[in-house]
Amino acid sequence: MTQFSRRSFLAASMATAAAGKALCGAAGAAEGIPGFDQTKTDYDRTKTWKPFSDRKVRVGIVGHGVCQFGLAFDIQNHPNVELVAVSDLFPDRCADMAKIAKCKKTYPSLEEMVKDDSIEAIYCATDAPSHAKHAVLCMEHGKHVATAVPAFRGDIDDAEQLLECCRKHKGLVYAMFETSRFHDDLYAMEKLYAADVFGRLVYSEGEYCHPHSLGAPTLGSYKNWRENGCPMWYPTHATAYYVGVTHKSFVDVSCQGTALFDKSKRVPNGIGNIFNSEVGLFRTAEGGISRMIICASQGEYLEAGRVRGEYAGFNQTFVGDATGKKRYNEALKNGLQLQKYALPPGVQPGGHGGSHGYLGDDFIDSILRGRKPAVDVIDALNMTVPGYYAHLSSMKDGETMKIPQYSL
């Protein structure tokens, strides 16, 4: 039986690793931030990238802050992209962004960029609380749009407004750049689930563990947005390990939070939150259970997950009973590809498990083909909204909360 294992995940060429280091070097401020150094990835090296079209999508990119995420996805280097303009609210950052991207045109803000009729699509690597509002602004000006994660942060009304905008502008692509979606293992899980190898998922887990030393300053953020929230408002690296695998939703949640053990040091932040870690137990739309962790305590950095189904499971490698193994072998025999595909020339896999380049390429390809992106608005909301209700549950000592269900 062909084995798709951890060994294949960790097999990466020296060229890919070098390219990833170069990307981090170019990012400057992003060096040393967990996630950006995860450059090892696996893909099918027997097949080269073939262009679907010779058309170049005219793109604008916004955001060159602490993580310098705007240029991290190699959109500016995609052979089907013409980078028209870049933007950042801070003039020095905007100038640096333009220099790195070799882009002559700049705008002082997204609000100015959207007025440029020559731009077809915009990637917004802006502050998290603005993601939904910025996506709506772009679409209202007739632009395809991608944003960094999460889809919204803090204001549940933003979720409804984003969905209504996508309903109104069905001819435009909306994408959320959730990095876990193109982790090697999740990519394989999604393919296996779609081929009905697992059966229904009985249990799944997702973990986003970002260690933060006590007393150390948090990462900088525009208007200090990182300091005024809660763990479950940034859940998508974890929740992708169910939603990104199945393209289904969570229906309810019971969540608990943990605060500093020294009660005298528990100082509520701007939204009244004292929790630095939250763990949610979610009921899924197919009747299973998911445990999702957003954790800031010490230990290894994790963006990880695993699934257990009726016939098989996946935890870095495939394991199944007789039925599961039979389904697995039949799927492979019928041509199921579990490795990621080759990227276009000039586009590197990048950080966060070699996902950056794939998200950028997927956004451009979805525009060219007129198809849904890897994380469309429904998946984006199904990854993000459950965290909002999980935190409400944690504030009520684990009371079960119903989660809204979305459709276009």
C-alpha positions as CSV (number, residue, x, y, z in Angstrom):
1,M,0.0,0.0,0.0
2,T,1.3,3.5,-0.8
3,Q,2.1,5.2,2.4
4,F,1.4,9.0,2.8
5,S,3.3,9.8,5.9
6,R,5.1,12.3,8.0
7,R,8.3,11.4,6.2
8,S,6.9,12.7,2.9
9,F,5.7,15.8,4.7
10,L,9.1,16.6,5.9
11,A,10.8,16.0,2.6
12,A,11.6,19.3,1.1
13,S,14.3,20.4,-1.3
14,M,17.2,22.7,-0.3
15,A,16.1,25.1,-2.9
16,T,12.7,25.5,-1.3
17,A,14.2,26.0,2.1
18,A,16.6,28.6,0.7
19,A,13.7,30.4,-1.0
20,G,11.8,30.4,2.3
21,K,14.7,32.0,4.1
22,A,15.0,34.6,1.4
23,L,11.4,35.4,1.9
24,C,11.8,35.9,5.6
25,G,14.8,38.0,5.0
26,A,12.9,40.2,2.6
27,A,10.1,40.5,5.1
28,G,12.5,42.0,7.6
29,A,10.2,42.6,10.6
30,A,8.6,39.2,10.1
31,E,11.9,37.4,11.0
32,G,11.6,35.4,14.2
33,I,7.8,35.4,14.2
34,P,6.6,31.8,14.6
35,G,5.0,30.5,11.5
36,F,7.1,32.5,9.0
37,D,9.9,30.0,9.3
38,Q,7.8,26.9,8.5
39,T,9.0,26.5,5.0
40,K,9.2,22.8,4.5
41,T,6.5,21.4,2.3
42,D,5.9,18.5,0.0
43,Y,4.4,18.5,-3.5
44,D,4.2,16.4,-6.6
45,R,7.4,17.0,-8.3
46,T,6.5,14.8,-11.3
47,K,4.2,17.4,-12.8
48,T,5.1,21.0,-13.6
49,W,2.7,23.9,-13.4
50,K,0.8,24.6,-16.6
51,P,-0.8,28.1,-17.1
52,F,-4.5,28.2,-17.6
53,S,-4.4,31.6,-19.2
54,D,-1.9,34.1,-20.4
55,R,-4.0,36.9,-18.9
56,K,-2.5,39.0,-16.2
57,V,-4.9,40.0,-13.3
58,R,-4.3,43.6,-12.3
59,V,-3.7,43.6,-8.6
60,G,-3.3,46.0,-5.7
61,I,-1.8,44.9,-2.3
62,V,-2.4,46.6,1.0
63,G,-0.5,46.2,4.3
64,H,3.2,46.2,5.3
65,G,2.9,46.2,9.1
66,V,4.6,44.1,11.8
67,C,4.3,40.9,9.9
68,Q,4.7,42.5,6.4
69,F,2.1,40.1,5.2
70,G,1.1,41.9,2.1
71,L,4.1,40.6,0.1
72,A,4.5,37.3,1.9
73,F,2.2,35.3,-0.5
74,D,4.2,36.0,-3.6
75,I,1.2,37.4,-5.5
76,Q,3.4,40.1,-6.9
77,N,5.6,37.4,-8.5
78,H,2.8,35.4,-10.0
79,P,3.1,35.1,-13.8
80,N,-0.6,35.9,-14.2
81,V,-0.3,39.1,-12.1
82,E,0.4,42.7,-13.0
83,L,1.1,44.5,-9.7
84,V,-0.5,47.9,-10.2
85,A,-0.1,49.5,-6.8
86,V,0.7,49.0,-3.2
87,S,-0.4,50.8,-0.1
88,D,0.2,51.2,3.6
89,L,-1.1,53.9,6.0
90,F,2.5,54.7,7.1
91,P,4.5,56.4,4.4
92,D,7.8,54.8,5.4
93,R,6.2,51.3,5.3
94,C,4.5,52.1,2.0
95,A,7.8,53.2,0.4
96,D,9.6,50.1,1.7
97,M,6.8,47.9,0.3
98,A,7.0,49.6,-3.1
99,K,10.8,49.1,-3.1
100,I,10.7,45.4,-2.3
101,A,7.8,44.7,-4.8
102,K,9.4,47.0,-7.4
103,C,6.1,48.8,-7.8
104,K,6.1,52.4,-9.0
105,K,2.5,53.3,-7.9
106,T,1.5,53.7,-4.3
107,Y,-1.6,54.8,-2.5
108,P,-1.8,56.3,1.1
109,S,-4.8,54.1,2.0
110,L,-7.1,51.3,0.8
111,E,-9.8,53.9,0.5
112,E,-7.8,55.7,-2.2
113,M,-6.7,52.5,-3.9
114,V,-10.3,51.2,-4.5
115,K,-10.9,54.2,-6.7
116,D,-8.4,53.0,-9.2
117,D,-10.5,51.5,-12.0
118,S,-7.5,49.7,-13.5
119,I,-7.2,47.4,-10.4
120,E,-9.2,44.2,-10.7
121,A,-8.3,42.5,-7.4
122,I,-6.9,43.6,-4.0
123,Y,-5.2,41.6,-1.3
124,C,-5.8,43.2,2.1
125,A,-3.2,42.3,4.7
126,T,-4.6,44.9,7.1
127,D,-5.5,44.9,10.8
128,A,-7.8,42.0,11.7
129,P,-10.7,44.1,13.0
130,S,-10.9,45.8,9.6
131,H,-10.8,42.6,7.4
132,A,-14.6,42.3,6.8
133,K,-15.1,46.1,6.3
134,H,-12.2,46.2,3.9
135,A,-13.4,43.2,1.9
136,V,-16.9,44.9,1.6
137,L,-15.3,48.2,0.5
138,C,-13.3,46.4,-2.2
139,M,-16.3,44.4,-3.5
140,E,-18.5,47.5,-3.5
141,H,-16.0,49.0,-5.8
142,G,-16.1,46.0,-8.1
143,K,-12.9,44.3,-7.0
144,H,-12.1,40.7,-6.3
145,V,-10.7,40.5,-2.8
146,A,-8.7,38.4,-0.5
147,T,-7.9,39.1,3.2
148,A,-5.7,37.7,5.8
149,V,-7.3,35.9,8.7
150,P,-9.7,36.0,10.5
151,A,-12.7,37.0,8.3
152,F,-13.7,39.4,11.1
153,R,-12.7,40.1,14.6
154,G,-14.9,41.1,17.5
155,D,-18.0,42.5,15.8
156,I,-20.4,39.7,14.8
157,D,-22.4,42.2,12.7
158,D,-19.4,42.3,10.4
159,A,-20.0,38.6,9.6
160,E,-23.5,39.3,8.3
161,Q,-22.4,42.4,6.3
162,L,-19.7,40.4,4.7
163,L,-22.1,37.6,3.7
164,E,-24.7,40.0,2.3
165,C,-22.0,41.7,0.3
166,C,-20.9,38.4,-1.2
167,R,-24.5,37.5,-2.0
168,K,-24.8,40.9,-3.8
169,H,-21.6,40.5,-5.7
170,K,-21.6,36.8,-6.7
171,G,-19.5,37.5,-9.7
172,L,-16.6,38.5,-7.5
173,V,-14.1,36.3,-5.7
174,Y,-13.8,36.6,-2.0
175,A,-11.1,34.6,-0.4
176,M,-9.7,34.3,3.1
177,F,-6.0,33.3,3.4
178,E,-6.2,30.6,6.1
179,T,-2.7,29.1,6.1
180,S,-3.7,25.7,7.6
181,R,-5.8,25.0,4.5
182,F,-2.6,24.4,2.5
183,H,-0.7,22.5,5.2
184,D,0.5,19.2,3.7
185,D,-1.6,17.1,6.1
186,L,-4.8,19.1,5.9
187,Y,-4.6,19.2,2.1
188,A,-4.4,15.4,2.1
189,M,-7.2,15.1,4.6
190,E,-9.5,17.2,2.5
191,K,-8.9,15.0,-0.5
192,L,-9.5,11.8,1.4
193,Y,-12.7,13.1,3.0
194,A,-14.1,14.2,-0.4
195,A,-13.3,10.7,-1.7
196,D,-15.3,9.2,1.3
197,V,-12.3,7.3,2.6
198,F,-12.9,8.4,6.2
199,G,-16.6,8.2,6.2
200,R,-18.2,10.7,8.5
201,L,-15.8,12.3,11.0
202,V,-16.5,11.1,14.5
203,Y,-13.9,13.3,16.1
204,S,-11.4,16.0,15.1
205,E,-9.0,18.3,16.7
206,G,-7.3,21.6,15.9
207,E,-4.6,23.4,17.8
208,Y,-3.2,26.9,17.5
209,C,-0.6,27.2,20.2
210,H,1.4,30.4,20.2
211,P,3.7,30.5,23.2
212,H,4.0,33.9,24.9
213,S,6.3,34.4,27.8
214,L,4.8,36.1,30.8
215,G,5.7,39.7,31.0
216,A,6.9,39.9,27.4
217,P,5.3,42.5,25.2
218,T,2.8,41.3,22.6
219,L,3.5,41.8,18.9
220,G,2.8,45.4,17.8
221,S,-0.5,46.1,16.1
222,Y,-2.4,48.9,14.5
223,K,-4.4,50.7,17.2
224,N,-3.3,47.9,19.6
225,W,-5.9,45.5,18.2
226,R,-4.0,42.4,19.5
227,E,-4.2,43.6,23.1
228,N,-8.0,44.0,23.1
229,G,-9.5,40.6,22.2
230,C,-9.5,37.0,23.3
231,P,-7.9,33.8,22.1
232,M,-11.0,32.4,20.3
233,W,-11.4,35.6,18.2
234,Y,-8.4,34.2,16.2
235,P,-9.4,30.6,15.8
236,T,-9.0,29.8,12.1
237,H,-5.6,28.0,12.2
238,A,-7.3,25.5,14.4
239,T,-10.9,25.4,13.1
240,A,-9.6,24.8,9.6
241,Y,-8.8,21.3,10.7
242,Y,-12.5,20.5,10.6
243,V,-14.1,23.1,8.3
244,G,-11.2,23.0,5.8
245,V,-11.3,19.2,5.7
246,T,-15.1,18.8,5.3
247,H,-16.4,22.2,4.2
248,K,-19.1,21.7,6.8
249,S,-19.9,23.7,9.9
250,F,-20.0,23.6,13.7
251,V,-23.5,23.9,15.2
252,D,-22.8,24.5,18.9
253,V,-20.0,24.9,21.4
254,S,-19.1,24.7,25.1
255,C,-15.9,26.5,25.9
256,Q,-13.7,27.0,28.9
257,G,-10.9,29.6,29.4
258,T,-7.8,29.8,31.6
259,A,-6.4,32.9,33.1
260,L,-3.2,33.6,35.1
261,F,-3.2,31.4,38.2
262,D,-2.2,34.5,40.3
263,K,-5.6,36.2,40.6
264,S,-4.0,39.5,41.6
265,K,-2.5,39.7,38.1
266,R,-5.7,39.1,36.3
267,V,-6.3,42.4,34.7
268,P,-9.2,42.6,32.2
269,N,-8.3,44.0,28.8
270,G,-10.3,46.4,26.7
271,I,-13.1,44.0,26.1
272,G,-13.1,42.6,29.7
273,N,-11.2,39.4,28.8
274,I,-8.8,37.7,31.3
275,F,-8.3,34.5,29.4
276,N,-5.0,33.8,27.6
277,S,-6.1,30.3,26.4
278,E,-9.5,28.9,25.5
279,V,-10.5,25.3,24.7
280,G,-13.8,24.7,22.9
281,L,-15.8,21.5,22.4
282,F,-17.9,21.8,19.2
283,R,-20.7,19.7,17.8
284,T,-20.3,19.3,14.1
285,A,-23.0,19.5,11.4
286,E,-22.5,15.7,10.7
287,G,-23.0,14.8,14.3
288,G,-19.3,14.5,15.4
289,I,-17.3,16.3,18.0
290,S,-14.4,18.7,17.6
291,R,-12.0,19.9,20.2
292,M,-10.3,23.2,19.2
293,I,-7.6,24.9,21.3
294,I,-6.2,28.5,21.1
295,C,-3.4,28.5,23.6
296,A,-0.8,31.1,24.6
297,S,1.0,29.0,27.3
298,Q,4.5,27.6,27.0
299,G,5.4,24.6,24.8
300,E,6.0,24.1,21.1
301,Y,4.4,26.4,18.5
302,L,1.6,24.5,16.8
303,E,-0.7,24.9,13.9
304,A,-1.9,21.3,13.8
305,G,-4.8,19.0,13.8
306,R,-6.0,15.5,13.2
307,V,-9.2,13.6,12.3
308,R,-10.8,10.3,13.2
309,G,-13.6,8.9,11.0
310,E,-15.9,5.9,10.8
311,Y,-13.3,3.9,8.7
312,A,-10.0,5.8,9.0
313,G,-8.2,8.6,10.6
314,F,-5.3,10.9,9.9
315,N,-2.6,12.2,12.3
316,Q,0.4,13.0,10.2
317,T,-0.1,9.7,8.5
318,F,-3.1,7.6,7.3
319,V,-4.5,4.8,9.5
320,G,-7.6,2.8,8.7
321,D,-9.5,-0.4,9.4
322,A,-10.0,-3.0,6.6
323,T,-12.8,-0.9,5.0
324,G,-10.8,2.3,5.3
325,K,-7.6,0.8,3.8
326,K,-9.7,-0.6,0.9
327,R,-11.2,2.8,0.2
328,Y,-7.8,4.4,0.5
329,N,-6.2,2.1,-2.0
330,E,-9.1,2.4,-4.4
331,A,-8.9,6.2,-4.2
332,L,-5.2,6.2,-5.0
333,K,-5.8,3.6,-7.8
334,N,-8.4,5.9,-9.3
335,G,-5.9,8.8,-9.4
336,L,-6.5,10.7,-6.1
337,Q,-3.5,13.0,-5.6
338,L,-2.7,13.6,-1.9
339,Q,0.4,15.8,-2.5
340,K,0.1,19.4,-3.4
341,Y,0.6,20.5,-6.9
342,A,3.6,22.5,-8.3
343,L,3.5,26.2,-8.0
344,P,4.1,28.7,-10.9
345,P,7.7,29.7,-11.6
346,G,8.7,32.6,-9.3
347,V,6.1,31.7,-6.6
348,Q,7.6,30.0,-3.5
349,P,5.6,28.0,-0.9
350,G,6.8,30.3,1.8
351,G,5.9,30.2,5.5
352,H,3.2,28.7,7.7
353,G,3.8,25.2,6.5
354,G,4.5,26.1,2.9
355,S,1.1,27.6,2.4
356,H,1.7,31.2,1.4
357,G,2.4,30.7,-2.3
358,Y,-0.5,28.3,-2.6
359,L,-3.0,30.7,-1.2
360,G,-1.8,33.5,-3.5
361,D,-1.9,31.2,-6.5
362,D,-5.3,29.9,-5.6
363,F,-6.7,33.4,-5.4
364,I,-5.4,34.3,-8.8
365,D,-6.5,31.0,-10.4
366,S,-10.0,31.3,-8.9
367,I,-10.3,34.7,-10.6
368,L,-9.1,33.4,-13.9
369,R,-11.3,30.3,-13.8
370,G,-14.4,31.9,-12.2
371,R,-14.5,29.3,-9.5
372,K,-14.7,29.2,-5.7
373,P,-11.3,29.8,-3.9
374,A,-9.9,27.3,-1.3
375,V,-11.5,29.3,1.5
376,D,-14.6,31.1,0.3
377,V,-16.9,33.2,2.4
378,I,-18.9,30.3,3.8
379,D,-15.8,28.4,4.9
380,A,-14.3,31.7,6.2
381,L,-17.4,32.4,8.4
382,N,-17.6,28.7,9.5
383,M,-13.9,28.9,10.6
384,T,-14.3,32.4,12.3
385,V,-17.8,32.7,13.7
386,P,-17.6,29.6,16.0
387,G,-14.7,31.3,17.9
388,Y,-16.9,34.3,18.7
389,Y,-19.6,32.1,20.3
390,A,-16.9,29.9,22.0
391,H,-15.7,33.0,23.8
392,L,-19.2,33.9,24.9
393,S,-19.5,30.4,26.2
394,S,-16.3,30.7,28.2
395,M,-17.6,33.9,29.7
396,K,-20.6,31.9,30.9
397,D,-18.6,29.0,32.4
398,G,-19.0,26.7,29.5
399,E,-22.7,27.3,28.7
400,T,-23.5,25.6,25.4
401,M,-24.0,28.3,22.7
402,K,-25.7,27.7,19.3
403,I,-23.7,28.8,16.3
404,P,-25.4,30.5,13.2
405,Q,-25.4,28.5,10.0
406,Y,-24.5,30.2,6.7
407,S,-25.3,29.7,3.0
408,L,-25.1,31.8,-0.1
